[in-house]
């Protein structure tokens, strides 16, 4: 019964509700003007597919499977890329919190530091006027986890992945590090490595923060529209467009 309720909810709440409204417009137009109705039907189907976990998982999964987590870390510093932060929000020892992806990356870096003793460099600045400075927040949180301050470097000026790579390369050179281990989300790793290669670095990839389960299963919920699936579809398309732009 719970799965039936979830299925119905997906069409009562946005974005599924908007699909029903569009479908209603298609039906209304069909006998009045067939050509516009067919175009609107095509747009509605594309929107529907982009909102399903079946499509979003396939797109995100194709990015996440490009690089596997290595069995052993081989480097002299752990480089973590930011992924957004809030400002002014309460935390245990201050204000400002990392968003989900960035927090997952930070947690992976902290665990790798515990296993290897390698220092951590967190890269990410304040992207918008009302967002938090990612590296400054990360440094405070890493210190709160018991990692010594002298084992943490903060690159707090970069606003995108390209700047992550350029500013990190300069900071690594300044401190004498040459073999970075790159920690970022699995869906983001391919684009990040492309930018780091352009900046003259060849880091060991250590993907984390996975979204698509393995192996994938097909069930009714994979065919229902959801805001989360639409967000993941947009995220995957953004990465593919970013890869294309970086290569040209």
N, C-alpha and C positions, 0 to 999 in steps of 0.2 A: 504493500500500500504506500509506503514512504516513497518508492521510486515513481509511482504514478503521480503523487502529489508534486514531486520535483519536476516531472515532465510537464505537468499542467502549469506550474509556476513559471516555467521558462517561456511560455507564450502569453502569460498574463502580465509579466513585468517586462520593462525594457531590457534588452533590445528586441526580444521576441514579439512584444506588443506592436512595435513599429512594423515588423514583418507582416503581421496579420493585417494591419492597416493598409500596407502597400498591396497585399494580396487582394484585399477588398476593392482597392482602386482598380486593379487589373481586371477583376470581374465586372466592375461597373463600366469600364471603358471598352470591354471586349466587343460588345455589339454596337457600340457607337463609333469607334475608330480603331480598327484592328491593328494598324501599324504601331501607333503609340502604345497600345496595350501590350504588344509583343516586346517592344523595347523596355517598357516598365517591368514586364515579367522577367526579362533577362537580367536587369539590374537587381531585382528582388532576389533572384536565385543566387547571383554573385554575392550579395550581402548575406544571404542565409548561409552559404557555404563558408564565408569568412568568419561567421559567428559560431561555427561548430567546433568542438574539441577534436573531431576527426581530422579536420583540415589544419587547425592550428598546431596540433601535436605533430602532424607529419612535417609541417614547415619548420617548427622549432627543433624537432628531433633530427632533421637532416643537418642542421647546424651543430647540434650538440654531439653528434657522432663523428664529427670530423677529427677530433683529437681525444685520445683516451687519457685518463689520469695515469701518470707514470708510477711504476712500482717503487722507484727510489728517486729522491730529490737530488739533483746534481747542479749545485750553484753556490754562490757566495752571499746572496741576498734574496729575500722574498719581496717581489713587487706586486702590490695589490691595486687594482683600478677601482675608482669610485663608481657609484651608480645612482647618485641622488641623495639628498638629505633635507630634512626640515630644520627650520630655525625657531628658537624660542620655545620649543616643546620640552617638557620636563624629562630629565634623565636622572639616574641615581646620583651622579656626582656633578651635575651641571645642566646645561641646556643644549638642545639640538640632538637629533637622532638620524642615523643612516636609514635609508629606505631598504626594503627587503633584500634586493639583490646585493646591494653594497654591504649590508650586514652579514649576509651569508658568506660573501667573499672575505670579509674581515675575520669571521669565525674560523674559516679554513686556514687563513694565514696564521692566526693565533695558535691553532693546533699544530701547524707545521713548525712554527717557532718552538713549541714545546718539545717536538720530536727531534728537531735538528739543531736548535740553538742559533739559527741564522737570524740576522737582523731583518726588520720589516721596513719597507718604504711604501707608504700609502700615497697614491696620486689622485688628486681631485680637488677642485677649488669651489668657489661659490658661483654657480651657474646663473642664477637669477637673483634679483634684489631681495626676494623674500625666501630664498632657500638657504640652507646651512652650508658652511664651509666644510666640505667632506673630510679633507685631510686633518683639519684641526679637531673635528669631532672624533675621527678615528683614533688619533693620537691619545686623546683623553680616555676613550673607551679601552684602548689597548693597555694604557697605564693602569686603568681600573681593574683589568684582568690580571695584573701582576707582572706585566712585561716591563723591564727596566726602560726608562726614558732614553738612555743612551743606545738602546737597541732599536729605536724608532726614528725614521726619517719621514718628514711630512712635506710633500710637494703640493702646495695649496693654492696654485695659481691656474692650473689647467682647466679648460672649459669643455673640452671634447676629447675623443680618443687620440686624435692627431697630436694635440698639445700634451696629453698624457705621455705619449712616446717621446716627444721632443724634450720636454722639461725633465722627464725622468732620466733620459740619456745624459743630459748635462749634470744632473745631480749625482748620478752614478760615477761619472768621470771625475767629478770634484772630490768624491770620497774614495775613489780607487776600487770600485766594484766593477767586475767585468763579466760575471756569469749570473745574470738575474733569472729567477724562477718566477714566471708570470702567472698570477692568480686572477682570474676573472670568470664570469659566468660562461658556461659551455656555449651558449648561443652567441656570445660576444667574442669568443677566442679567435676565430678566423680573422675578423676585421682588426682586432687588436694586434695580432701577429703581423699582419700586413703593414700596419702603421709603425710598429717597432722595427721591422725590417727596413723601412724607409728611413728611420732615424739612426740606422747603423747598428742595431742590436739584434742578437739572435737568442732570445730567451727560451728557457725550457717551459713549454706550456703545462700549466696545472689547472685544468678547467674544474669548475665547481658550480653550485647553484643550478642544478638541473631542474627542468620543468616537465619534460615528456617522460612518462614511465616506460620501462623496458621489461619485457616486450609489451607492445601495445595490444589492447583488447578491444573488440568491437561489441558494443551494447547500446541500448536505446539512448542513454545519456550522452553518448558521443555524437548523436545527431540532433541534439537540442541546442538552440541558440543561447549563448551566454556572453555577458560583458567580458568575462575573463578570457574566453576563447578569442573574442574579437581583439582584445588587447594583445594577446600572444601572437595572433596573426599579424597585427601591425608591427609588433616587435621584430618578428622574423623578416618581414618585408623591408623594414628599416635596415636590418643588418645586411641583407642582400644588396640593397641600393647603396649602402655605405661601402661594401666590398667593391662594387662596380665603380663607384666614384674614386676610391683609393687607388685602384689599378689604372685608372686613366688620368 
